[in-house]
Amino acid sequence: MESIQASKERQNQFMGIGAGIQAAGVALFLLSLLVGGNAPLFGFLIMIGMLIWGGVRSKVWLCGHCKNQLGSKEVRVCPSCHANLT
């Protein structure tokens, strides 16, 4: 029996945990504008951090053979189709 070879594919999700983190960052910044004082500065810095973090969390890895979502980039064998990933 031959082992299946497949590559890992990166996909960006539009809706998911990453978008939620980014939306929370923007909401926090808008809330800090209402507070006034130095709050908008800190709200802006936190928003930038959450936008970056949300962007990182929106990237997922898929098996090139069965398109199953992988746990991380370091996975070497697909848990669904058992393909060797490169």
N, CA, C and O atoms as a GROMACS GRO file, in nm:
protein
  344
    1MET      N    1   0.084  -0.118   0.000
    1MET     CA    2   0.000   0.000   0.000
    1MET      C    3   0.088   0.124   0.000
    1MET      O    4   0.178   0.137   0.084
    2GLU      N    5   0.065   0.214  -0.093
    2GLU     CA    6   0.143   0.336  -0.103
    2GLU      C    7   0.093   0.439  -0.003
    2GLU      O    8  -0.027   0.448   0.026
    3SER      N    9   0.187   0.517   0.048
    3SER     CA   10   0.145   0.627   0.135
    3SER      C   11   0.115   0.749   0.048
    3SER      O   12   0.182   0.774  -0.052
    4ILE      N   13   0.015   0.822   0.087
    4ILE     CA   14  -0.029   0.940   0.012
    4ILE      C   15   0.059   1.058   0.051
    4ILE      O   16   0.082   1.082   0.170
    5GLN      N   17   0.107   1.131  -0.046
    5GLN     CA   18   0.184   1.252  -0.023
    5GLN      C   19   0.095   1.372  -0.052
    5GLN      O   20   0.022   1.373  -0.152
    6ALA      N   21   0.098   1.471   0.033
    6ALA     CA   22   0.018   1.592   0.013
    6ALA      C   23   0.093   1.710   0.071
    6ALA      O   24   0.181   1.694   0.156
    7SER      N   25   0.058   1.826   0.027
    7SER     CA   26   0.118   1.947   0.081
    7SER      C   27   0.020   2.016   0.175
    7SER      O   28  -0.100   1.990   0.172
    8LYS      N   29   0.074   2.103   0.259
    8LYS     CA   30  -0.010   2.183   0.347
    8LYS      C   31  -0.048   2.311   0.274
    8LYS      O   32   0.035   2.372   0.207
    9GLU      N   33  -0.173   2.349   0.287
    9GLU     CA   34  -0.221   2.471   0.223
    9GLU      C   35  -0.268   2.569   0.330
    9GLU      O   36  -0.337   2.531   0.425
   10ARG      N   37  -0.229   2.694   0.314
   10ARG     CA   38  -0.271   2.797   0.408
   10ARG      C   39  -0.395   2.867   0.354
   10ARG      O   40  -0.403   2.899   0.235
   11GLN      N   41  -0.491   2.890   0.443
   11GLN     CA   42  -0.615   2.957   0.404
   11GLN      C   43  -0.645   3.064   0.508
   11GLN      O   44  -0.625   3.044   0.627
   12ASN      N   45  -0.694   3.177   0.461
   12ASN     CA   46  -0.738   3.284   0.551
   12ASN      C   47  -0.888   3.274   0.569
   12ASN      O   48  -0.963   3.266   0.472
   13GLN      N   49  -0.932   3.276   0.694
   13GLN     CA   50  -1.075   3.273   0.724
   13GLN      C   51  -1.126   3.415   0.743
   13GLN      O   52  -1.064   3.495   0.814
   14PHE      N   53  -1.238   3.445   0.680
   14PHE     CA   54  -1.296   3.578   0.697
   14PHE      C   55  -1.375   3.586   0.827
   14PHE      O   56  -1.365   3.686   0.900
   15MET      N   57  -1.452   3.484   0.857
   15MET     CA   58  -1.528   3.481   0.981
   15MET      C   59  -1.466   3.374   1.071
   15MET      O   60  -1.432   3.265   1.026
   16GLY      N   61  -1.451   3.407   1.196
   16GLY     CA   62  -1.393   3.312   1.290
   16GLY      C   63  -1.336   3.386   1.410
   16GLY      O   64  -1.369   3.502   1.434
   17ILE      N   65  -1.252   3.317   1.483
   17ILE     CA   66  -1.196   3.375   1.606
   17ILE      C   67  -1.110   3.497   1.576
   17ILE      O   68  -1.109   3.592   1.654
   18GLY      N   69  -1.039   3.497   1.463
   18GLY     CA   70  -0.955   3.611   1.428
   18GLY      C   71  -1.036   3.737   1.406
   18GLY      O   72  -0.998   3.845   1.452
   19ALA      N   73  -1.148   3.724   1.336
   19ALA     CA   74  -1.235   3.839   1.311
   19ALA      C   75  -1.297   3.890   1.442
   19ALA      O   76  -1.315   4.010   1.460
   20GLY      N   77  -1.328   3.797   1.532
   20GLY     CA   78  -1.383   3.837   1.661
   20GLY      C   79  -1.283   3.917   1.743
   20GLY      O   80  -1.320   4.016   1.807
   21ILE      N   81  -1.157   3.875   1.742
   21ILE     CA   82  -1.052   3.947   1.814
   21ILE      C   83  -1.034   4.086   1.755
   21ILE      O   84  -1.021   4.184   1.828
   22GLN      N   85  -1.033   4.095   1.622
   22GLN     CA   86  -1.019   4.225   1.557
   22GLN      C   87  -1.137   4.317   1.588
   22GLN      O   88  -1.118   4.436   1.612
   23ALA      N   89  -1.258   4.263   1.585
   23ALA     CA   90  -1.376   4.344   1.616
   23ALA      C   91  -1.374   4.392   1.760
   23ALA      O   92  -1.415   4.505   1.788
   24ALA      N   93  -1.328   4.308   1.851
   24ALA     CA   94  -1.318   4.349   1.991
   24ALA      C   95  -1.216   4.462   2.007
   24ALA      O   96  -1.237   4.554   2.087
   25GLY      N   97  -1.107   4.456   1.933
   25GLY     CA   98  -1.007   4.563   1.939
   25GLY      C   99  -1.062   4.696   1.891
   25GLY      O  100  -1.036   4.799   1.952
   26VAL      N  101  -1.137   4.694   1.782
   26VAL     CA  102  -1.197   4.817   1.730
   26VAL      C  103  -1.302   4.870   1.828
   26VAL      O  104  -1.309   4.990   1.852
   27ALA      N  105  -1.383   4.781   1.884
   27ALA     CA  106  -1.485   4.824   1.982
   27ALA      C  107  -1.420   4.885   2.105
   27ALA      O  108  -1.470   4.984   2.159
   28LEU      N  109  -1.309   4.827   2.150
   28LEU     CA  110  -1.238   4.881   2.266
   28LEU      C  111  -1.184   5.020   2.236
   28LEU      O  112  -1.190   5.109   2.321
   29PHE      N  113  -1.133   5.040   2.115
   29PHE     CA  114  -1.084   5.172   2.076
   29PHE      C  115  -1.197   5.274   2.072
   29PHE      O  116  -1.182   5.385   2.122
   30LEU      N  117  -1.311   5.236   2.014
   30LEU     CA  118  -1.424   5.329   2.008
   30LEU      C  119  -1.475   5.363   2.148
   30LEU      O  120  -1.514   5.477   2.174
   31LEU      N  121  -1.474   5.265   2.237
   31LEU     CA  122  -1.513   5.290   2.375
   31LEU      C  123  -1.415   5.385   2.444
   31LEU      O  124  -1.456   5.470   2.523
   32SER      N  125  -1.286   5.371   2.413
   32SER     CA  126  -1.186   5.458   2.475
   32SER      C  127  -1.200   5.602   2.426
   32SER      O  128  -1.162   5.695   2.498
   33LEU      N  129  -1.255   5.623   2.306
   33LEU     CA  130  -1.279   5.759   2.258
   33LEU      C  131  -1.385   5.830   2.342
   33LEU      O  132  -1.379   5.951   2.362
   34LEU      N  133  -1.481   5.753   2.392
   34LEU     CA  134  -1.585   5.811   2.476
   34LEU      C  135  -1.533   5.851   2.613
   34LEU      O  136  -1.584   5.944   2.675
   35VAL      N  137  -1.432   5.778   2.661
   35VAL     CA  138  -1.379   5.804   2.795
   35VAL      C  139  -1.299   5.934   2.797
   35VAL      O  140  -1.308   6.012   2.892
   36GLY      N  141  -1.219   5.957   2.692
   36GLY     CA  142  -1.139   6.079   2.684
   36GLY      C  143  -1.008   6.066   2.760
   36GLY      O  144  -0.971   5.958   2.806
   37GLY      N  145  -0.939   6.179   2.774
   37GLY     CA  146  -0.810   6.179   2.843
   37GLY      C  147  -0.705   6.102   2.762
   37GLY      O  148  -0.697   6.116   2.640
   38ASN      N  149  -0.626   6.020   2.832
   38ASN     CA  150  -0.524   5.938   2.766
   38ASN      C  151  -0.578   5.804   2.718
   38ASN      O  152  -0.505   5.726   2.658
   39ALA      N  153  -0.703   5.776   2.745
   39ALA     CA  154  -0.762   5.648   2.709
   39ALA      C  155  -0.756   5.619   2.558
   39ALA      O  156  -0.729   5.505   2.521
   40PRO      N  157  -0.779   5.718   2.469
   40PRO     CA  158  -0.771   5.687   2.325
   40PRO      C  159  -0.631   5.641   2.282
   40PRO      O  160  -0.619   5.557   2.192
   41LEU      N  161  -0.526   5.694   2.344
   41LEU     CA  162  -0.391   5.651   2.310
   41LEU      C  163  -0.371   5.504   2.346
   41LEU      O  164  -0.323   5.425   2.264
   42PHE      N  165  -0.409   5.467   2.467
   42PHE     CA  166  -0.396   5.327   2.508
   42PHE      C  167  -0.492   5.237   2.429
   42PHE      O  168  -0.456   5.125   2.394
   43GLY      N  169  -0.611   5.286   2.402
   43GLY     CA  170  -0.707   5.210   2.322
   43GLY      C  171  -0.655   5.186   2.182
   43GLY      O  172  -0.676   5.079   2.125
   44PHE      N  173  -0.588   5.287   2.125
   44PHE     CA  174  -0.531   5.271   1.991
   44PHE      C  175  -0.420   5.166   1.991
   44PHE      O  176  -0.415   5.082   1.902
   45LEU      N  177  -0.332   5.171   2.090
   45LEU     CA  178  -0.222   5.073   2.097
   45LEU      C  179  -0.275   4.931   2.116
   45LEU      O  180  -0.226   4.837   2.055
   46ILE      N  181  -0.376   4.917   2.201
   46ILE     CA  182  -0.436   4.784   2.222
   46ILE      C  183  -0.507   4.738   2.095
   46ILE      O  184  -0.502   4.620   2.060
   47MET      N  185  -0.573   4.831   2.026
   47MET     CA  186  -0.641   4.795   1.902
   47MET      C  187  -0.542   4.745   1.797
   47MET      O  188  -0.570   4.646   1.730
   48ILE      N  189  -0.429   4.811   1.782
   48ILE     CA  190  -0.328   4.768   1.685
   48ILE      C  191  -0.280   4.627   1.720
   48ILE      O  192  -0.268   4.542   1.632
   49GLY      N  193  -0.253   4.602   1.847
   49GLY     CA  194  -0.210   4.469   1.890
   49GLY      C  195  -0.315   4.363   1.861
   49GLY      O  196  -0.283   4.252   1.818
   50MET      N  197  -0.442   4.396   1.886
   50MET     CA  198  -0.549   4.299   1.863
   50MET      C  199  -0.574   4.278   1.713
   50MET      O  200  -0.614   4.168   1.673
   51LEU      N  201  -0.553   4.380   1.631
   51LEU     CA  202  -0.566   4.362   1.486
   51LEU      C  203  -0.458   4.266   1.434
   51LEU      O  204  -0.486   4.181   1.350
   52ILE      N  205  -0.337   4.281   1.485
   52ILE     CA  206  -0.228   4.192   1.443
   52ILE      C  207  -0.255   4.050   1.493
   52ILE      O  208  -0.242   3.955   1.417
   53TRP      N  209  -0.292   4.037   1.619
   53TRP     CA  210  -0.319   3.905   1.678
   53TRP      C  211  -0.435   3.837   1.605
   53TRP      O  212  -0.428   3.718   1.576
   54GLY      N  213  -0.540   3.912   1.575
   54GLY     CA  214  -0.654   3.856   1.503
   54GLY      C  215  -0.616   3.812   1.362
   54GLY      O  216  -0.666   3.711   1.313
   55GLY      N  217  -0.527   3.887   1.296
   55GLY     CA  218  -0.480   3.849   1.164
   55GLY      C  219  -0.402   3.718   1.166
   55GLY      O  220  -0.415   3.636   1.076
   56VAL      N  221  -0.323   3.700   1.271
   56VAL     CA  222  -0.247   3.574   1.285
   56VAL      C  223  -0.343   3.458   1.311
   56VAL      O  224  -0.325   3.350   1.255
   57ARG      N  225  -0.442   3.480   1.394
   57ARG     CA  226  -0.538   3.373   1.428
   57ARG      C  227  -0.632   3.338   1.313
   57ARG      O  228  -0.696   3.233   1.315
   58SER      N  229  -0.642   3.425   1.211
   58SER     CA  230  -0.735   3.398   1.101
   58SER      C  231  -0.675   3.305   0.996
   58SER      O  232  -0.746   3.262   0.905
   59LYS      N  233  -0.546   3.273   1.008
   59LYS     CA  234  -0.481   3.182   0.913
   59LYS      C  235  -0.491   3.039   0.964
   59LYS      O  236  -0.453   3.010   1.077
   60VAL      N  237  -0.542   2.950   0.880
   60VAL     CA  238  -0.551   2.808   0.917
   60VAL      C  239  -0.479   2.726   0.811
   60VAL      O  240  -0.462   2.770   0.697
   61TRP      N  241  -0.437   2.605   0.849
   61TRP     CA  242  -0.367   2.514   0.760
   61TRP      C  243  -0.459   2.399   0.723
   61TRP      O  244  -0.528   2.345   0.809
   62LEU      N  245  -0.460   2.361   0.595
   62LEU     CA  246  -0.544   2.254   0.544
   62LEU      C  247  -0.457   2.146   0.481
   62LEU      O  248  -0.349   2.174   0.429
   63CYS      N  249  -0.506   2.022   0.486
   63CYS     CA  250  -0.443   1.912   0.414
   63CYS      C  251  -0.469   1.932   0.265
   63CYS      O  252  -0.582   1.958   0.225
   64GLY      N  253  -0.365   1.918   0.183
   64GLY     CA  254  -0.380   1.935   0.039
   64GLY      C  255  -0.458   1.822  -0.027
   64GLY      O  256  -0.504   1.837  -0.141
   65HIS      N  257  -0.473   1.711   0.042
   65HIS     CA  258  -0.542   1.596  -0.017
   65HIS      C  259  -0.692   1.597   0.016
   65HIS      O  260  -0.775   1.589  -0.075
   66CYS      N  261  -0.727   1.607   0.144
   66CYS     CA  262  -0.868   1.598   0.183
   66CYS      C  263  -0.928   1.731   0.229
   66CYS      O  264  -1.047   1.739   0.257
   67LYS      N  265  -0.845   1.836   0.237
   67LYS     CA  266  -0.888   1.971   0.278
   67LYS      C  267  -0.935   1.977   0.423
   67LYS      O  268  -1.010   2.067   0.460
   68ASN      N  269  -0.893   1.882   0.504
   68ASN     CA  270  -0.925   1.882   0.647
   68ASN      C  271  -0.840   1.989   0.715
   68ASN      O  272  -0.723   2.006   0.680
   69GLN      N  273  -0.896   2.060   0.813
   69GLN     CA  274  -0.820   2.160   0.886
   69GLN      C  275  -0.721   2.092   0.979
   69GLN      O  276  -0.755   1.999   1.051
   70LEU      N  277  -0.595   2.140   0.976
   70LEU     CA  278  -0.489   2.084   1.059
   70LEU      C  279  -0.476   2.166   1.187
   70LEU      O  280  -0.515   2.283   1.191
   71GLY      N  281  -0.422   2.104   1.289
   71GLY     CA  282  -0.407   2.172   1.417
   71GLY      C  283  -0.305   2.284   1.415
   71GLY      O  284  -0.324   2.386   1.481
   72SER      N  285  -0.196   2.266   1.340
   72SER     CA  286  -0.092   2.367   1.331
   72SER      C  287  -0.007   2.341   1.208
   72SER      O  288  -0.028   2.243   1.136
   73LYS      N  289   0.086   2.430   1.184
   73LYS     CA  290   0.175   2.417   1.069
   73LYS      C  291   0.271   2.299   1.086
   73LYS      O  292   0.321   2.246   0.987
   74GLU      N  293   0.298   2.258   1.208
   74GLU     CA  294   0.396   2.155   1.236
   74GLU      C  295   0.342   2.012   1.217
   74GLU      O  296   0.420   1.916   1.228
   75VAL      N  297   0.215   1.994   1.188
   75VAL     CA  298   0.156   1.861   1.170
   75VAL      C  299   0.221   1.795   1.049
   75VAL      O  300   0.232   1.856   0.943
   76ARG      N  301   0.264   1.669   1.064
   76ARG     CA  302   0.331   1.597   0.956
   76ARG      C  303   0.242   1.492   0.888
   76ARG      O  304   0.267   1.455   0.773
   77VAL      N  305   0.139   1.444   0.959
   77VAL     CA  306   0.048   1.344   0.904
   77VAL      C  307  -0.095   1.394   0.927
   77VAL      O  308  -0.131   1.431   1.039
   78CYS      N  309  -0.176   1.394   0.821
   78CYS     CA  310  -0.314   1.438   0.833
   78CYS      C  311  -0.391   1.341   0.921
   78CYS      O  312  -0.386   1.220   0.898
   79PRO      N  313  -0.463   1.390   1.023
   79PRO     CA  314  -0.538   1.300   1.110
   79PRO      C  315  -0.661   1.238   1.042
   79PRO      O  316  -0.714   1.139   1.091
   80SER      N  317  -0.705   1.294   0.930
   80SER     CA  318  -0.823   1.242   0.862
   80SER      C  319  -0.790   1.137   0.756
   80SER      O  320  -0.843   1.026   0.760
   81CYS      N  321  -0.703   1.173   0.660
   81CYS     CA  322  -0.673   1.081   0.550
   81CYS      C  323  -0.536   1.013   0.564
   81CYS      O  324  -0.501   0.930   0.480
   82HIS      N  325  -0.461   1.046   0.665
   82HIS     CA  326  -0.330   0.988   0.697
   82HIS      C  327  -0.227   1.013   0.587
   82HIS      O  328  -0.135   0.933   0.569
   83ALA      N  329  -0.240   1.123   0.514
   83ALA     CA  330  -0.143   1.159   0.411
   83ALA      C  331  -0.019   1.216   0.478
   83ALA      O  332  -0.030   1.286   0.579
   84ASN      N  333   0.099   1.188   0.423
   84ASN     CA  334   0.224   1.249   0.470
   84ASN      C  335   0.230   1.391   0.415
   84ASN      O  336   0.225   1.412   0.293
   85LEU      N  337   0.240   1.488   0.504
   85LEU     CA  338   0.237   1.629   0.462
   85LEU      C  339   0.379   1.684   0.451
   85LEU      O  340   0.466   1.656   0.533
   86THR      N  341   0.399   1.762   0.345
   86THR     CA  342   0.529   1.825   0.323
   86THR      C  343   0.517   1.974   0.333
   86THR      O  344   0.616   2.045   0.317
   0.00000   0.00000   0.00000
